[in-house]
């Protein structure tokens, strides 16, 4: 094949695209490149057989038609199997309900097409099929050839790999972003909001009660400034509800000083706090937390973001040889469910631009600058909008005007 390196065209360029991170972004990109006939290698810092202590799930909606262009038809046909409820085929559209947290009264609803609620572990497994992945590869450095043609990833086991382009798709706390910008500029911005998240099993009667409002999830702002979500995480066997796993959170305004003061809290203290918040809610939000055992684990998370459109966050792409995608490029708050959709769009735009480079329609620099211009403009806006939505759903007088309540999960 032929390819453009910097501002020059070279023949027989076999150097692969190096993708750092075997998350959903990196694997979707690898699938799209494979579909375009472009070689890539994915490097993952975790071992292949790692069993995470906690899986999570993500909403995908406007990104679904884009994902369909990236992955093989056979893989897309299996997407329902990656849903939190694989026995419930995704309807053409669905209505998500919003409730008054204190009274339980429905205060809004948003109809959205293609609402898939996907388990991260299942989606990763689906996207990994047929992709070259090297595990236990922790990135330690990136170097660049003097002739402008290649980039080399160096790993802490002493190995290295050279390619035509390196894409950092290595998550919210991206080592690639850190190497490109330094730790200070690459650091996440911590907002003055926090969330406590739980995953739990219940009795058959309890779990059916929690799902009776909606089979996937419901959400509720509260006049006291809380926001709660009650949803399903896993229901593999329709006849075994006692082994279904539910996933809930309550978020609230939490100043930086409060976050600092509570950073060393025990799990017992976290659980007591979130149960106290839940006592102020109507069902199903109240019971989802009150029914938890006294030693149930809680995951506490201050909300964070990183805006790629800020001038101080502009990285050097070294002549089109390195860039960022997905959460590595634009981590955002989660209440509006835009993260995975934005990442899928990143992967699609990268495939288009890299294909143009490989087909000699653009130089590598032109291709990556084109990708970054579109991605940074699109996701910088979404990072800020998601943060504003997070603020608004915790301010009762502004809840109904928030993007989530007024427009649901629609692309802005």
GUSE-521376 format. One record per residue (C-alpha): residue in three letters; z negated, x, y negated. Coordinates in nm, 2 decimals. Each point is the difference from the previous one (the first is absolute). Example, Ala and Ser with C-alpha at 12.3 -4.5 7.8 and 13.67 -1.06 7.14 Angstrom:
<atoms>
[atom ALA; [-0.78; 1.23; 0.45]] [atom SER; [0.07; 0.14; -0.34]] 
</atoms>
This chain:
<atoms>
[atom UNK; [0.00; 0.00; 0.00]] [atom UNK; [0.02; 0.10; -0.36]] [atom UNK; [-0.27; -0.01; -0.26]] [atom UNK; [-0.08; 0.08; -0.36]] [atom UNK; [-0.27; 0.27; -0.07]] [atom UNK; [-0.12; 0.00; -0.36]] [atom UNK; [0.33; 0.00; -0.19]] [atom UNK; [0.22; 0.14; 0.28]] [atom UNK; [0.16; -0.15; 0.30]] [atom UNK; [-0.05; 0.19; 0.33]] [atom UNK; [0.16; -0.08; 0.34]] [atom UNK; [-0.19; -0.03; 0.33]] [atom UNK; [-0.34; -0.07; -0.15]] [atom UNK; [-0.22; -0.07; 0.30]] [atom UNK; [-0.34; 0.03; -0.17]] [atom UNK; [-0.20; -0.32; 0.06]] [atom UNK; [-0.19; -0.22; -0.24]] [atom UNK; [-0.37; 0.09; 0.05]] [atom UNK; [-0.23; -0.31; -0.02]] [atom UNK; [-0.37; 0.07; -0.04]] [atom UNK; [-0.20; -0.29; 0.13]] [atom UNK; [0.07; -0.23; 0.30]] [atom UNK; [-0.12; -0.31; -0.17]] [atom UNK; [0.21; -0.31; -0.06]] [atom UNK; [0.18; 0.16; -0.30]] [atom UNK; [0.10; 0.32; 0.17]] [atom UNK; [0.10; -0.17; 0.32]] [atom UNK; [0.21; -0.27; -0.18]] [atom UNK; [0.17; 0.28; -0.18]] [atom UNK; [0.06; 0.19; 0.32]] [atom UNK; [0.15; -0.31; 0.16]] [atom UNK; [0.23; -0.06; -0.30]] [atom UNK; [0.12; 0.36; 0.01]] [atom UNK; [0.06; -0.02; 0.37]] [atom UNK; [0.21; -0.31; -0.05]] [atom UNK; [0.20; 0.19; -0.26]] [atom UNK; [0.05; 0.30; 0.24]] [atom UNK; [-0.23; 0.23; -0.20]] [atom UNK; [-0.24; 0.22; 0.19]] [atom UNK; [-0.37; -0.01; -0.09]] [atom UNK; [-0.33; 0.13; 0.14]] [atom UNK; [-0.33; -0.17; -0.07]] [atom UNK; [-0.32; 0.20; -0.01]] [atom UNK; [-0.33; -0.17; 0.05]] [atom UNK; [-0.34; 0.16; -0.06]] [atom UNK; [-0.18; -0.22; 0.26]] [atom UNK; [0.03; 0.06; 0.38]] [atom UNK; [0.23; -0.23; 0.19]] [atom UNK; [-0.27; -0.16; 0.21]] [atom UNK; [-0.24; -0.07; -0.29]] [atom UNK; [-0.17; -0.33; 0.02]] [atom UNK; [-0.11; -0.10; -0.35]] [atom UNK; [-0.34; -0.15; -0.04]] [atom UNK; [0.15; -0.28; -0.21]] [atom UNK; [0.35; -0.13; -0.02]] [atom UNK; [0.11; -0.22; -0.29]] [atom UNK; [0.27; -0.25; -0.08]] [atom UNK; [0.25; -0.03; -0.28]] [atom UNK; [0.21; -0.28; -0.15]] [atom UNK; [0.38; 0.03; -0.01]] [atom UNK; [0.22; -0.25; -0.17]] [atom UNK; [0.27; 0.10; -0.24]] [atom UNK; [0.03; 0.33; 0.19]] [atom UNK; [0.11; -0.17; 0.32]] [atom UNK; [0.37; -0.03; -0.07]] [atom UNK; [0.00; 0.36; -0.11]] [atom UNK; [-0.18; 0.11; 0.32]] [atom UNK; [0.26; -0.17; 0.20]] [atom UNK; [0.26; 0.24; -0.14]] [atom UNK; [-0.20; 0.30; 0.10]] [atom UNK; [-0.10; -0.06; 0.36]] [atom UNK; [0.21; -0.08; 0.31]] [atom UNK; [0.06; -0.37; 0.07]] [atom UNK; [-0.20; 0.03; 0.32]] [atom UNK; [-0.30; 0.13; -0.19]] [atom UNK; [0.03; -0.27; -0.26]] [atom UNK; [0.01; -0.26; 0.28]] [atom UNK; [-0.34; 0.13; 0.11]] [atom UNK; [-0.17; -0.03; -0.34]] [atom UNK; [-0.19; -0.32; 0.09]] [atom UNK; [-0.18; 0.20; 0.27]] [atom UNK; [-0.14; 0.22; -0.28]] [atom UNK; [-0.16; -0.29; -0.18]] [atom UNK; [-0.37; -0.07; 0.00]] [atom UNK; [0.09; -0.31; 0.20]] [atom UNK; [0.29; 0.09; 0.22]] [atom UNK; [0.01; -0.35; 0.15]] [atom UNK; [0.08; -0.15; -0.34]] [atom UNK; [0.36; 0.07; -0.09]] [atom UNK; [0.04; 0.07; -0.37]] [atom UNK; [0.13; -0.32; -0.17]] [atom UNK; [0.28; 0.01; -0.26]] [atom UNK; [-0.26; -0.05; -0.27]] [atom UNK; [-0.38; -0.06; -0.01]] [atom UNK; [-0.25; -0.14; -0.25]] [atom UNK; [-0.30; 0.21; -0.08]] [atom UNK; [-0.29; -0.20; -0.13]] [atom UNK; [-0.25; 0.11; -0.27]] [atom UNK; [-0.35; -0.16; -0.02]] [atom UNK; [-0.28; -0.03; -0.25]] [atom UNK; [-0.25; 0.24; 0.15]] [atom UNK; [-0.31; -0.20; -0.10]] [atom UNK; [0.12; -0.36; 0.08]] [atom UNK; [0.26; 0.06; 0.27]] [atom UNK; [0.25; -0.21; -0.20]] [atom UNK; [0.37; 0.11; 0.03]] [atom UNK; [0.11; 0.13; -0.34]] [atom UNK; [0.34; 0.13; 0.07]] [atom UNK; [0.27; 0.07; 0.26]] [atom UNK; [0.30; 0.24; 0.01]] [atom UNK; [0.30; -0.05; 0.23]] [atom UNK; [0.15; 0.33; 0.10]] [atom UNK; [0.29; 0.08; 0.24]] [atom UNK; [-0.03; 0.24; 0.29]] [atom UNK; [-0.37; 0.05; 0.00]] [atom UNK; [-0.07; 0.24; 0.28]] [atom UNK; [-0.36; 0.11; 0.04]] [atom UNK; [0.04; 0.32; 0.20]] [atom UNK; [-0.25; 0.23; 0.17]] [atom UNK; [0.05; 0.35; -0.11]] [atom UNK; [-0.04; 0.15; 0.34]] [atom UNK; [0.25; -0.24; 0.16]] [atom UNK; [0.26; 0.05; -0.28]] [atom UNK; [-0.04; 0.38; 0.02]] [atom UNK; [0.06; -0.02; 0.38]] [atom UNK; [0.31; -0.21; -0.06]] [atom UNK; [0.14; 0.23; -0.26]] [atom UNK; [-0.08; 0.32; 0.19]] [atom UNK; [0.24; -0.09; 0.29]] [atom UNK; [0.28; 0.26; 0.03]] [atom UNK; [-0.13; 0.22; -0.29]] [atom UNK; [-0.08; 0.37; 0.03]] [atom UNK; [-0.37; 0.03; -0.10]] [atom UNK; [-0.21; 0.32; 0.01]] [atom UNK; [-0.37; -0.08; 0.02]] [atom UNK; [-0.31; 0.20; -0.11]] [atom UNK; [0.20; 0.15; -0.28]] [atom UNK; [-0.21; 0.05; -0.31]] [atom UNK; [0.20; 0.11; -0.30]] [atom UNK; [-0.14; 0.30; -0.18]] [atom UNK; [0.28; 0.11; -0.23]] [atom UNK; [0.36; -0.06; -0.12]] [atom UNK; [0.25; 0.27; -0.09]] [atom UNK; [0.35; 0.00; -0.13]] [atom UNK; [0.29; 0.23; 0.07]] [atom UNK; [0.13; 0.20; -0.30]] [atom UNK; [0.35; -0.12; 0.04]] [atom UNK; [-0.10; -0.36; -0.05]] [atom UNK; [0.11; -0.12; 0.34]] [atom UNK; [-0.31; -0.06; 0.21]] [atom UNK; [-0.36; -0.09; 0.00]] [atom UNK; [-0.26; 0.12; 0.25]] [atom UNK; [-0.31; -0.18; 0.12]] [atom UNK; [-0.28; 0.23; 0.11]] [atom UNK; [-0.28; -0.13; 0.23]] [atom UNK; [-0.35; 0.12; 0.06]] [atom UNK; [0.08; 0.09; 0.36]] [atom UNK; [0.22; 0.27; -0.13]] [atom UNK; [0.33; -0.18; 0.07]] [atom UNK; [0.27; -0.09; -0.25]] [atom UNK; [0.32; -0.20; -0.02]] [atom UNK; [0.28; 0.02; -0.25]] [atom UNK; [0.22; -0.29; -0.11]] [atom UNK; [0.23; -0.13; -0.28]] [atom UNK; [-0.26; -0.23; -0.14]] [atom UNK; [-0.38; -0.07; 0.04]] [atom UNK; [-0.13; -0.35; -0.05]] [atom UNK; [-0.38; -0.04; -0.04]] [atom UNK; [-0.08; -0.33; 0.16]] [atom UNK; [-0.35; 0.11; 0.09]] [atom UNK; [-0.21; -0.28; -0.14]] [atom UNK; [-0.23; -0.08; -0.29]] [atom UNK; [-0.17; 0.34; -0.01]] [atom UNK; [0.33; 0.19; 0.05]] [atom UNK; [-0.02; 0.37; 0.07]] [atom UNK; [0.37; 0.03; -0.12]] [atom UNK; [-0.09; -0.16; -0.33]] [atom UNK; [-0.30; 0.23; -0.03]] [atom UNK; [0.23; 0.31; 0.06]] [atom UNK; [0.26; -0.13; -0.26]] [atom UNK; [-0.25; -0.08; -0.28]] [atom UNK; [-0.33; 0.17; 0.07]] [atom UNK; [-0.32; -0.18; 0.10]] [atom UNK; [-0.09; -0.12; -0.35]] [atom UNK; [0.33; -0.17; -0.08]] [atom UNK; [0.05; -0.13; 0.36]] [atom UNK; [-0.35; -0.15; 0.01]] [atom UNK; [-0.03; -0.38; 0.04]] [atom UNK; [-0.12; -0.21; -0.29]] [atom UNK; [-0.31; -0.19; 0.10]] [atom UNK; [-0.01; -0.35; -0.15]] [atom UNK; [-0.32; -0.18; -0.08]] [atom UNK; [0.03; -0.23; 0.30]] [atom UNK; [-0.11; 0.03; 0.36]] [atom UNK; [0.04; -0.18; 0.33]] [atom UNK; [-0.20; -0.03; 0.32]] [atom UNK; [0.22; -0.07; 0.30]] [atom UNK; [-0.10; -0.10; 0.35]] [atom UNK; [0.18; -0.07; 0.33]] [atom UNK; [-0.18; -0.21; 0.25]] [atom UNK; [0.01; -0.21; 0.31]] [atom UNK; [-0.16; -0.35; 0.01]] [atom UNK; [-0.07; -0.27; 0.25]] [atom UNK; [0.30; -0.22; 0.09]] [atom UNK; [-0.13; -0.28; -0.21]] [atom UNK; [-0.07; 0.22; -0.30]] [atom UNK; [0.33; 0.18; 0.00]] [atom UNK; [0.20; -0.32; 0.03]] [atom UNK; [-0.21; -0.14; -0.29]] [atom UNK; [0.09; 0.31; -0.22]] [atom UNK; [0.37; -0.04; 0.08]] [atom UNK; [0.00; -0.38; -0.06]] [atom UNK; [0.08; 0.05; -0.37]] [atom UNK; [0.32; 0.20; 0.08]] [atom UNK; [0.10; 0.18; 0.32]] [atom UNK; [0.05; 0.33; -0.19]] [atom UNK; [-0.22; 0.03; -0.31]] [atom UNK; [-0.15; -0.18; -0.30]] [atom UNK; [-0.13; 0.14; -0.33]] [atom UNK; [-0.26; -0.11; -0.26]] [atom UNK; [-0.10; 0.12; -0.34]] [atom UNK; [-0.36; -0.09; -0.10]] [atom UNK; [-0.13; -0.09; -0.35]] [atom UNK; [-0.26; 0.28; 0.04]] [atom UNK; [0.28; 0.26; 0.00]] [atom UNK; [0.05; 0.05; 0.37]] [atom UNK; [0.32; -0.03; 0.20]] [atom UNK; [0.00; -0.06; 0.38]] [atom UNK; [0.26; 0.00; 0.27]] [atom UNK; [-0.04; -0.13; 0.35]] [atom UNK; [0.27; 0.08; 0.25]] [atom UNK; [0.11; 0.08; 0.35]] [atom UNK; [0.04; 0.35; 0.12]] [atom UNK; [0.09; -0.03; 0.37]] [atom UNK; [0.05; -0.29; 0.24]] [atom UNK; [0.20; 0.14; 0.29]] [atom UNK; [-0.10; -0.28; 0.25]] [atom UNK; [0.02; -0.36; -0.12]] [atom UNK; [-0.24; -0.10; 0.28]] [atom UNK; [-0.27; 0.26; -0.08]] [atom UNK; [-0.13; -0.07; -0.35]] [atom UNK; [-0.33; 0.18; 0.06]] [atom UNK; [0.20; 0.33; 0.00]] [atom UNK; [0.19; -0.09; -0.32]] [atom UNK; [-0.09; 0.23; -0.29]] [atom UNK; [-0.04; -0.13; -0.35]] [atom UNK; [0.04; 0.21; -0.32]] [atom UNK; [-0.19; -0.09; -0.32]] [atom UNK; [-0.09; 0.15; -0.33]] [atom UNK; [-0.18; -0.08; -0.32]] [atom UNK; [0.08; 0.20; -0.31]] [atom UNK; [-0.19; 0.00; -0.33]] [atom UNK; [-0.02; 0.18; -0.34]] [atom UNK; [-0.18; 0.33; 0.06]] [atom UNK; [-0.04; 0.25; -0.28]] [atom UNK; [0.04; 0.37; 0.06]] [atom UNK; [-0.38; 0.05; -0.05]] [atom UNK; [-0.07; -0.27; 0.26]] [atom UNK; [0.24; 0.17; 0.24]] [atom UNK; [-0.17; 0.33; -0.05]] [atom UNK; [-0.35; -0.15; 0.04]] [atom UNK; [0.10; -0.17; 0.33]] [atom UNK; [0.22; 0.27; 0.15]] [atom UNK; [-0.26; 0.10; 0.26]] [atom UNK; [-0.10; -0.35; 0.10]] [atom UNK; [-0.05; -0.06; 0.37]] [atom UNK; [0.20; -0.25; 0.20]] [atom UNK; [-0.30; -0.23; 0.01]] [atom UNK; [-0.01; 0.00; -0.38]] [atom UNK; [0.38; -0.07; -0.03]] [atom UNK; [-0.03; -0.29; 0.25]] [atom UNK; [-0.30; -0.15; -0.18]] [atom UNK; [0.19; 0.02; -0.33]] [atom UNK; [0.32; -0.17; 0.12]] [atom UNK; [-0.19; -0.27; 0.19]] [atom UNK; [-0.18; -0.07; -0.32]] [atom UNK; [0.33; -0.04; -0.18]] [atom UNK; [0.13; -0.23; 0.28]] [atom UNK; [-0.30; -0.23; -0.03]] [atom UNK; [0.14; -0.11; -0.33]] [atom UNK; [0.33; -0.11; 0.15]] [atom UNK; [0.11; -0.32; 0.17]] [atom UNK; [0.15; 0.02; 0.35]] [atom UNK; [0.18; 0.16; 0.17]] [atom UNK; [-0.09; 0.30; -0.22]] [atom UNK; [-0.37; -0.05; 0.02]] [atom UNK; [-0.02; -0.03; 0.38]] [atom UNK; [0.24; 0.29; 0.06]] [atom UNK; [-0.26; 0.23; -0.13]] [atom UNK; [-0.33; -0.18; 0.07]] [atom UNK; [0.09; -0.02; 0.37]] [atom UNK; [0.02; 0.38; 0.03]] [atom UNK; [-0.27; 0.17; 0.20]] [atom UNK; [-0.26; 0.20; -0.20]] [atom UNK; [0.15; 0.34; 0.12]] [atom UNK; [0.36; -0.09; -0.05]] [atom UNK; [0.21; 0.29; -0.15]] [atom UNK; [0.13; -0.04; -0.35]] [atom UNK; [0.28; 0.20; -0.17]] [atom UNK; [-0.07; 0.05; -0.37]] [atom UNK; [0.29; 0.10; -0.22]] [atom UNK; [0.01; 0.06; -0.38]] [atom UNK; [0.35; -0.12; -0.11]] [atom UNK; [0.24; 0.28; -0.10]] [atom UNK; [0.35; 0.05; -0.13]] [atom UNK; [0.24; 0.27; -0.11]] [atom UNK; [0.28; -0.08; -0.25]] [atom UNK; [0.31; 0.21; 0.05]] [atom UNK; [0.14; -0.10; -0.34]] [atom UNK; [-0.26; 0.18; -0.20]] [atom UNK; [0.15; 0.31; -0.17]] [atom UNK; [-0.28; 0.22; 0.15]] [atom UNK; [0.09; -0.12; 0.35]] [atom UNK; [0.36; 0.12; -0.01]] [atom UNK; [0.06; 0.25; 0.28]] [atom UNK; [0.26; 0.28; 0.02]] [atom UNK; [0.25; -0.10; 0.28]] [atom UNK; [0.12; 0.36; 0.02]] [atom UNK; [0.37; -0.08; -0.03]] [atom UNK; [-0.02; -0.31; 0.21]] [atom UNK; [-0.18; 0.16; 0.29]] [atom UNK; [-0.33; -0.18; -0.01]] [atom UNK; [-0.12; -0.35; -0.09]] [atom UNK; [-0.26; -0.27; 0.08]] [atom UNK; [0.02; -0.35; 0.15]] [atom UNK; [-0.23; -0.29; 0.09]] [atom UNK; [-0.37; 0.04; -0.07]] [atom UNK; [0.04; 0.37; -0.06]] [atom UNK; [0.21; -0.10; -0.31]] [atom UNK; [-0.17; -0.32; -0.12]] [atom UNK; [-0.33; -0.11; 0.16]] [atom UNK; [-0.10; -0.33; -0.15]] [atom UNK; [-0.27; -0.27; 0.04]] [atom UNK; [0.05; -0.23; 0.29]] [atom UNK; [-0.08; -0.36; -0.12]] [atom UNK; [0.37; -0.07; -0.08]] [atom UNK; [0.13; 0.15; 0.32]] [atom UNK; [0.28; 0.21; -0.14]] [atom UNK; [-0.06; 0.34; 0.15]] [atom UNK; [0.20; -0.02; 0.33]] [atom UNK; [0.28; -0.19; -0.16]] [atom UNK; [0.03; 0.26; -0.27]] [atom UNK; [0.00; 0.28; 0.27]] [atom UNK; [0.28; -0.17; 0.20]] [atom UNK; [0.20; -0.02; -0.32]] [atom UNK; [-0.07; 0.38; -0.06]] [atom UNK; [0.13; 0.08; 0.35]] [atom UNK; [0.32; -0.21; -0.06]] [atom UNK; [0.07; 0.17; -0.33]] [atom UNK; [-0.05; 0.34; 0.14]] [atom UNK; [0.24; -0.07; 0.29]] [atom UNK; [0.27; -0.12; -0.24]] [atom UNK; [-0.04; 0.31; -0.23]] [atom UNK; [-0.03; 0.25; 0.29]] [atom UNK; [0.31; -0.15; 0.16]] [atom UNK; [0.19; 0.04; -0.33]] [atom UNK; [-0.10; 0.37; -0.01]] [atom UNK; [0.10; 0.06; 0.37]] [atom UNK; [0.33; -0.17; -0.07]] [atom UNK; [0.06; 0.23; -0.30]] [atom UNK; [-0.01; -0.29; -0.24]] [atom UNK; [-0.29; 0.16; -0.19]] [atom UNK; [-0.18; 0.33; -0.03]] [atom UNK; [-0.34; 0.01; 0.16]] [atom UNK; [-0.16; 0.01; -0.34]] [atom UNK; [0.20; -0.30; -0.12]] [atom UNK; [-0.10; -0.19; 0.32]] [atom UNK; [-0.37; 0.06; -0.03]] [atom UNK; [-0.01; -0.05; -0.38]] [atom UNK; [0.17; -0.33; 0.06]] [atom UNK; [-0.25; -0.10; 0.26]] [atom UNK; [-0.30; 0.11; -0.22]] [atom UNK; [0.13; -0.18; -0.31]] [atom UNK; [0.02; -0.33; 0.19]] [atom UNK; [-0.32; 0.04; 0.20]] [atom UNK; [-0.22; 0.12; -0.29]] [atom UNK; [0.12; -0.28; -0.23]] [atom UNK; [-0.05; -0.26; 0.27]] [atom UNK; [-0.33; 0.11; 0.14]] [atom UNK; [-0.16; 0.12; -0.32]] [atom UNK; [0.04; -0.36; -0.12]] [atom UNK; [-0.14; -0.13; 0.33]] [atom UNK; [-0.30; 0.23; -0.01]] [atom UNK; [-0.09; -0.12; -0.34]] [atom UNK; [0.06; -0.37; 0.08]] [atom UNK; [-0.20; 0.02; 0.32]] [atom UNK; [-0.29; 0.16; -0.20]] [atom UNK; [0.02; -0.28; -0.26]] [atom UNK; [0.01; -0.26; 0.28]] [atom UNK; [-0.31; 0.16; 0.15]] [atom UNK; [-0.18; -0.03; -0.34]] [atom UNK; [0.11; -0.36; -0.05]] [atom UNK; [-0.10; -0.14; 0.34]] [atom UNK; [-0.35; 0.12; -0.08]] [atom UNK; [-0.01; -0.17; -0.35]] [atom UNK; [-0.04; -0.38; 0.06]] [atom UNK; [0.16; -0.10; -0.33]] [atom UNK; [0.31; 0.20; 0.09]] [atom UNK; [0.03; -0.07; 0.37]] [atom UNK; [0.26; -0.28; -0.02]] [atom UNK; [0.23; 0.22; -0.21]] [atom UNK; [-0.03; 0.30; 0.23]] [atom UNK; [0.32; 0.11; 0.18]] [atom UNK; [-0.15; -0.07; 0.34]] [atom UNK; [-0.10; -0.36; -0.07]] [atom UNK; [0.29; -0.09; -0.23]] [atom UNK; [0.28; 0.17; 0.20]] [atom UNK; [-0.14; 0.09; 0.34]] [atom UNK; [0.15; 0.31; 0.16]] [atom UNK; [0.34; -0.03; -0.17]] [atom UNK; [0.17; 0.32; -0.12]] [atom UNK; [-0.05; 0.03; -0.37]] 
</atoms>
